[in-house]
Structures are given as C-alpha cells and as structure tokens.
Amino acid sequence: MITVDFNRLSIPSGKGKPHYRILDVGCGSGRHACAAYRLENVSVTGTDLCFSDVAEAANRLRFHDQVGEHGSGVWCVNVADIKALPFKDAFFDLVICSEVLEHLQDHKRAVRETVRVLRPGGDLVVSVPRYFPERICWALSPTYRHTPGGHVRIYRRAYLIRLLEKAGTSFHSIHHAHSLHTPYWWLKCLLGPHRENLLPVKLYHRFLTWDIMKRPPWTGFFDRLLNPVLGKSVVVYLKKTGEKSVVHCR
C-alpha cells in the first residue's frame, strides 16, 4: 500500500552512478523504499528502529534485485532512531516519513532530524492518519488508542503543516489516500482491534489484500472518488527552505 505519490515529485532520471538520494525514515517493512527503488538510478536508504522490520525491508529489496524490478540504482537499510539519525546534514534529496510521527512522543525532535538530513531545496513527504477517520477510531475503541506502540496523537492538517514549516520547510501540496481502508479500521475498532479472526474483519481484509494485488480499475475509481471525504491518510509535500545545494556522488 503506497501512500506517497511519486509523480508529484521532480525526481531526475539519468544514467551512470546513482546520484539522487532518497531516505525512507521509519521504513517498516519497506513498502516505500521498494517503490522508490523502482525509480531510475536512485540511491535508496531505509531506516527503522525495529530490527525485524529492517530485516524484512532488506529481504523485500533483495527480492526486487532477484526479479529485476528496480531502476538500476542501489539500496541499503539500517537500524536507527528517527530522533538521532546517523547521517550528515543535507545528505538526502528526498526524505519520506510515512505513518511515523503519530507514534512518537517527541515528534518535534523527529521532525527536526528529518529536515536536518535533507538538503536545501530537497523534498520532504510526510503522511499521518487523517483527523476525521482517526477520531472515530479513538471514539469507537479505547483499546485502539492505548495499545503499546500505537498512536499517541491525532493531527489536524493546519497544525501538521505548521509543525513542519517551523522546522525549515515550505508547504506546496497535499492529498488524501486510502479511503477504502477507513471502513476496515472502523470495523476493527467497533468489534475489537485485536479480534482479527472475526468473519467481517477477515472478509474486509481479504478484499483489501485482493485490491492491492489486483488493482482493478473500479476500486481505484471509488478510492479516488472517496479520498477527499474518507481518505485514511493525509499526505503533505514540502521543500526545505534555503539555498539549493549541488548534490555530489560519493
């Protein structure tokens, strides 16, 4: 399930050594790292605090190498804390932070770090659960809210943009994604977040898995139609302010 729309980003393509550096911070199992790796001649780095997630991301990227589903770039993964990233200032051209900030108590420090490692003029893409669908999940289930490692806050759009701009970025566009996933989470919260064996939950999960794998045109149409109202995620696109720097290969 890819949340970031790479078509909204001006990612250069070219031959030779990978010259465009992409960081997927809080990469989880590597869904966005793998999507970025399909781009032509990019250098993709995935990082997460959870070792098992990083290992799964590495396995998925190796699979892309084996089947040839990549853009002839390079990749690496590592275990790191978003609040203390082990990278130089202004190292990356694009930083993706998808569904991460809502889990963090010290989200301001995490935002400062993601902006620090991004070069001036580079792109930052941040996605979090949208306020309206998330608020209903919290209302339906206290367990959903208090699950260890779960969501500790709900973002309003204006607050999220202000938080990111204060760290040294400039907002330029926004969209919503995954409207078909919103009823699934409402259903889970209503019946119990951990009761995944219940038939309605299993059937809806099976439908979502089928949709991700098959991508039929009709579900894509309804997803886009409903996103402005029911989109589960809000996706914000920004650029780091300051003078643009020249990116060199190393």
C-alpha positions in Angstrom: 0.0 0.0 0.0 1.9 3.1 -1.3 0.8 6.4 0.2 3.3 8.7 -1.4 2.5 9.9 -5.0 6.0 10.0 -6.6 4.5 11.7 -9.7 4.2 14.9 -7.5 8.0 15.0 -7.1 10.6 16.2 -9.6 12.9 13.2 -9.4 15.6 13.4 -12.1 16.5 10.4 -14.2 19.8 9.7 -15.7 22.5 7.1 -16.5 25.6 6.4 -14.6 26.1 6.3 -10.8 23.0 6.8 -8.6 23.0 10.5 -7.8 19.6 11.1 -6.2 19.5 10.1 -2.6 16.2 9.0 -1.0 15.6 8.3 2.7 12.6 6.3 3.9 12.7 7.1 7.6 10.6 4.7 9.7 10.6 2.4 6.7 8.9 -0.5 8.4 8.8 -3.5 6.1 10.0 -1.3 3.2 6.9 -0.5 1.1 8.1 3.0 0.2 11.7 2.0 0.0 10.8 -0.6 -2.6 8.6 1.8 -4.5 11.4 4.3 -4.6 13.9 1.6 -5.7 11.9 1.2 -8.9 12.9 4.7 -9.9 15.8 5.1 -12.3 19.3 5.3 -10.8 18.5 6.4 -7.3 20.2 5.6 -4.0 17.6 4.4 -1.5 18.1 4.1 2.2 15.6 2.6 4.6 15.9 3.1 8.3 13.7 2.0 11.2 14.2 1.4 15.0 12.7 -2.1 14.8 15.3 -4.7 13.7 12.8 -7.2 12.4 11.2 -4.6 10.2 14.5 -3.6 8.8 15.4 -7.2 8.1 12.1 -7.6 6.2 12.7 -4.5 4.2 16.1 -5.8 3.2 14.5 -9.1 2.1 12.0 -7.3 0.0 14.7 -5.2 -1.6 16.7 -8.3 -2.4 13.7 -9.8 -4.0 13.4 -6.8 -6.3 17.0 -7.4 -7.2 16.4 -11.0 -8.0 13.4 -10.4 -10.2 14.8 -7.3 -11.8 12.1 -4.9 -10.5 14.3 -1.9 -10.0 15.7 1.1 -11.7 19.4 0.0 -11.7 20.1 2.0 -8.5 21.5 1.0 -5.1 19.9 0.4 -1.7 20.9 0.0 1.9 19.0 -0.4 5.2 19.9 0.2 8.8 18.5 0.4 12.3 18.3 3.9 13.6 16.2 6.2 15.8 14.4 9.0 13.8 15.2 11.3 16.7 19.0 10.8 16.2 19.7 9.9 12.5 23.2 8.8 11.7 23.6 10.9 8.6 25.3 14.1 7.7 23.5 17.4 7.4 21.8 18.0 4.0 22.7 14.4 2.8 19.4 13.4 1.1 17.5 14.9 -1.8 14.2 13.4 -0.7 13.0 12.2 2.7 9.8 10.2 3.2 8.3 9.9 6.6 5.1 7.9 6.2 2.8 7.0 9.2 5.6 7.6 11.8 5.0 10.8 13.6 1.7 9.8 15.2 3.6 7.1 17.2 6.2 9.5 18.7 6.0 11.4 22.0 8.9 13.7 20.9 7.6 14.4 17.4 9.2 17.8 17.2 12.7 16.4 17.6 11.9 13.8 15.0 10.8 16.5 12.5 14.0 18.5 13.2 16.1 15.4 12.4 14.3 14.6 9.1 14.7 18.2 8.0 18.4 18.3 9.1 19.4 15.4 6.8 17.5 16.9 3.8 19.4 19.3 1.5 18.1 22.8 0.9 15.6 22.7 -1.9 15.0 18.9 -1.3 11.6 17.3 -0.9 10.0 16.2 2.3 6.9 14.0 2.2 5.1 13.3 5.4 1.9 11.3 5.9 -0.1 10.7 9.1 -3.6 9.4 9.8 -6.3 12.0 8.9 -8.1 13.7 11.7 -11.7 12.7 11.0 -11.2 8.9 10.4 -8.7 8.7 13.3 -11.0 10.5 15.7 -13.8 8.0 15.0 -11.3 5.1 15.7 -10.4 6.6 19.0 -14.1 7.1 19.9 -15.0 3.5 19.0 -12.2 1.8 20.9 -10.2 3.0 23.9 -8.0 -0.1 23.3 -7.0 1.2 19.9 -5.8 4.4 21.4 -3.9 2.8 24.3 -2.2 -0.1 22.5 1.6 -0.1 23.2 3.3 1.4 20.2 0.1 2.8 18.9 -0.9 6.3 18.0 -0.3 8.9 20.7 -1.9 11.9 18.9 -4.2 13.0 16.1 -3.0 15.7 13.7 -5.2 18.4 12.3 -3.9 19.4 8.8 -3.1 23.0 9.7 -1.1 22.0 12.8 0.9 19.4 10.9 1.8 21.9 8.2 2.8 24.5 10.8 4.9 22.0 12.7 6.8 21.0 9.5 7.2 24.6 8.3 8.6 25.7 11.6 11.4 23.2 11.2 12.5 24.9 8.0 10.3 23.7 5.1 7.8 25.3 2.8 4.4 23.6 2.1 3.3 23.2 -1.5 0.7 20.5 -1.9 -1.5 17.9 -0.1 -3.7 15.0 -0.9 -5.6 12.2 0.9 -5.2 8.4 0.4 -6.7 5.0 1.1 -10.4 5.8 1.6 -11.3 2.1 1.2 -9.1 1.3 4.2 -11.1 3.7 6.5 -14.2 1.4 7.0 -11.9 -1.5 7.7 -10.3 0.3 10.7 -13.7 1.5 11.9 -14.9 -2.1 11.8 -11.9 -3.4 13.7 -12.3 -0.7 16.4 -16.0 -1.4 16.7 -15.5 -5.2 17.1 -12.2 -5.1 18.9 -8.8 -4.1 17.4 -7.2 -7.4 18.3 -10.1 -9.7 17.2 -8.8 -10.2 13.7 -10.4 -13.7 13.4 -13.9 -12.3 13.3 -15.6 -13.0 9.9 -16.4 -9.4 9.0 -12.8 -8.3 9.7 -11.4 -11.3 7.8 -13.6 -10.7 4.8 -12.8 -7.0 4.6 -9.0 -7.7 5.0 -9.3 -10.3 2.2 -10.9 -7.7 0.0 -8.2 -5.1 0.7 -5.4 -7.7 0.0 -7.1 -8.6 -3.3 -7.4 -4.9 -4.2 -3.7 -4.2 -3.5 -2.6 -7.3 -5.5 -5.1 -7.0 -8.5 -5.6 -3.2 -8.7 -8.9 -3.4 -10.6 -9.9 -0.1 -12.2 -13.3 0.1 -10.4 -11.8 0.1 -6.9 -9.2 2.7 -7.9 -12.1 4.9 -9.2 -14.0 4.6 -5.9 -10.9 5.1 -3.9 -10.1 8.4 -5.7 -13.7 9.5 -5.5 -13.9 9.0 -1.8 -10.5 10.1 -0.8 -11.5 13.8 -0.2 -14.0 12.6 2.4 -12.8 9.3 3.7 -9.1 9.2 2.9 -7.4 7.4 5.8 -4.1 9.2 5.4 -3.2 12.9 4.8 0.0 13.3 2.7 1.8 16.6 2.8 4.5 17.7 0.3 7.1 20.3 1.3 10.5 21.6 0.3 13.3 22.5 2.6 13.9 26.2 2.6 17.3 27.9 2.0 19.7 28.0 -0.9 19.8 24.9 -3.0 23.0 22.8 -2.8 24.7 20.8 -5.5 24.4 17.0 -4.9 27.7 15.1 -5.4 28.2 11.4 -5.7 30.4 9.8 -3.1 
